[in-house]
Amino acid sequence: MTAGPSHPPLAAPSPWVARFADLVANGGTVLDYACGSGRHARWFAARGHPVVAVDRDATALAALGAVAGVSTVQADLEDGPWPFDQGRYAAVVMTNYLFRPRFERMCDLVADGGVLLAETFMVGNERFGKPSNPAFLLKPGELIERTAGEFSLVAFEQGKVASPKPAVLQRICAIRGSAMGTLPQSPGGET
Ligand SMILES: C[S@@+](CC[C@H](N)C(=O)[O-])C[C@H]1O[C@@H](n2cnc3c(N)ncnc32)[C@H](O)[C@@H]1O
C-alpha cells in the first residue's frame, strides 16, 4: 500500500483560490493581502501575473522579494498610512486573515471587473482551535453581506472542513461591478 500525502503542502495555494484563478484578467496585477509566506503570490506569479505581496512581517517578505514577478510591500494593514491606490488590482486575494475595520478599503482596491478571492475562519472555528477570538471569525454569511452592492457574487461557501485540519471556513469569489463571471469547470467535469 502506498501512503500518499494526507494534505497538500503548506505552500500550496488554497484550492478555492486556484479554482477561480481563471477569472482574473490575463496578465492583471494580483494583490496578495496579508500574504505571509506568499503561497498565492508565488502561484499567481508563476501563472504570469505581476503580484504585489503585502504583510507586516519583514522576514516572510524577504524570501518573497527574490521571486520573479513579485514585489513586496511591508505595511501594517491595521494602522497607519494606507499604501495602496484604489481600484488598481485585477484581483485581491485575502486568506486566513480578517481585519474588519479595513475590509471595505481592501475591497476598494479591486478594479472594476476585477476579482475578490477570500477565504478565512468563521464562527464555530473556536471548537477546533485558533483563531477563536470573535474579532477574527466571520459571522454566517458575512462575506456576502460585506460585498453586496459593489460586487457580483460568483460563488460562496461556508462550513466545516476536515482538511488540511478541522476548521470552520467561509469563502467567496466575487467580481467588482455587475459583470457576470464565467464559471470554472466543476470538479465533476461539466461546465
Ligand atoms: C495566517 S497568516 C496568512 C498568510 C497567507 N494569507 C496565507 O493564507 O497563506 C496571517 C498573516 O497576516 C499577517 N498580518 C497580521 N496582522 C497584520 C497587520 N496588522 N498588517 C499586515 N499583516 C498582518 C501576518 O504577518 C501573517 O503573515
PDBQT file of the ligand as one rigid body, heavy atoms in Angstrom, charges set to zero:
ROOT
HETATM    1  C1  LIG A 201      -2.276  33.137   8.958  1.00  0.00    +0.000 C 
HETATM    2  S1  LIG A 201      -1.212  34.147   8.041  1.00  0.00    +0.000 S 
HETATM    3  C2  LIG A 201      -1.935  34.012   6.418  1.00  0.00    +0.000 C 
HETATM    4  C3  LIG A 201      -0.945  34.134   5.329  1.00  0.00    +0.000 C 
HETATM    5  C4  LIG A 201      -1.483  33.956   3.913  1.00  0.00    +0.000 C 
HETATM    6  N1  LIG A 201      -2.556  34.843   3.600  1.00  0.00    +0.000 N 
HETATM    7  C5  LIG A 201      -1.909  32.528   3.678  1.00  0.00    +0.000 C 
HETATM    8  O1  LIG A 201      -3.087  32.207   3.741  1.00  0.00    +0.000 OA
HETATM    9  O2  LIG A 201      -1.013  31.696   3.444  1.00  0.00    +0.000 OA
HETATM   10  C6  LIG A 201      -1.722  35.781   8.527  1.00  0.00    +0.000 C 
HETATM   11  C7  LIG A 201      -0.790  36.859   8.019  1.00  0.00    +0.000 C 
HETATM   12  O3  LIG A 201      -1.335  38.135   8.383  1.00  0.00    +0.000 OA
HETATM   13  C8  LIG A 201      -0.259  38.979   8.674  1.00  0.00    +0.000 C 
HETATM   14  N2  LIG A 201      -0.729  40.103   9.488  1.00  0.00    +0.000 N 
HETATM   15  C9  LIG A 201      -1.311  40.035  10.697  1.00  0.00    +0.000 A 
HETATM   16  N3  LIG A 201      -1.573  41.270  11.149  1.00  0.00    +0.000 NA
HETATM   17  C10 LIG A 201      -1.115  42.133  10.204  1.00  0.00    +0.000 A 
HETATM   18  C11 LIG A 201      -1.079  43.560  10.102  1.00  0.00    +0.000 A 
HETATM   19  N4  LIG A 201      -1.549  44.320  11.071  1.00  0.00    +0.000 N 
HETATM   20  N5  LIG A 201      -0.564  44.108   8.991  1.00  0.00    +0.000 NA
HETATM   21  C12 LIG A 201      -0.060  43.322   7.999  1.00  0.00    +0.000 A 
HETATM   22  N6  LIG A 201      -0.063  41.977   8.042  1.00  0.00    +0.000 NA
HETATM   23  C13 LIG A 201      -0.589  41.388   9.139  1.00  0.00    +0.000 A 
HETATM   24  C14 LIG A 201       0.721  38.099   9.423  1.00  0.00    +0.000 C 
HETATM   25  O4  LIG A 201       2.023  38.646   9.422  1.00  0.00    +0.000 OA
HETATM   26  C15 LIG A 201       0.600  36.790   8.658  1.00  0.00    +0.000 C 
HETATM   27  O5  LIG A 201       1.567  36.718   7.633  1.00  0.00    +0.000 OA
ENDROOT
TORSDOF 0
